[in-house]
C-alpha cells in the first residue's frame, strides 16, 4: 500500500510561485509513474503533469507548459511540482497520484493511477 501526502499549497498573487510536494511512503517512487492532477469547483479532475521515471519522460498539459516543472528527490521519496507565473485559472485542489505498474509512457488518465493523496488547495488571486 502506498500513502501520498501533498503539501505546499496556499494563497498567492497572480504571477507568483508555489512548490507542491508529494511525499510517498510504503514504496519507492523510483520506477513507478507519478502524476499531478487538479480539480476546480464544478470541474472534473484534470491532468496537469506526469512522469514515467522508467523512460525519463515528463509531460505537461498545454496550459502549464513553460510554467510548471515536475521533479523528484529519490532520497526523500518525494515528487515536486514547481509552479511559476501562476494565474487565477490555476486555482484548484491539486492531487498527486501514483501508478502501481511500471510504465514507459506518461499516464494522463486519472483512472490509470492507483493511489491518490488528499489534495492541497492552491488559490491564485488576481
Secondary structure, DSSP 8 states (H G I E B T S, - for coil): --EEEEE--EEEETT--EEEEEEEESS--TTS-EEEEEE-TTS--EEEEEEETTTTEEEE-GGGTTTEEEEEEGGGTEEEEEE-S--GGG-EEEEEEE-SS--SS---SGGG--EE---EEEEEE-
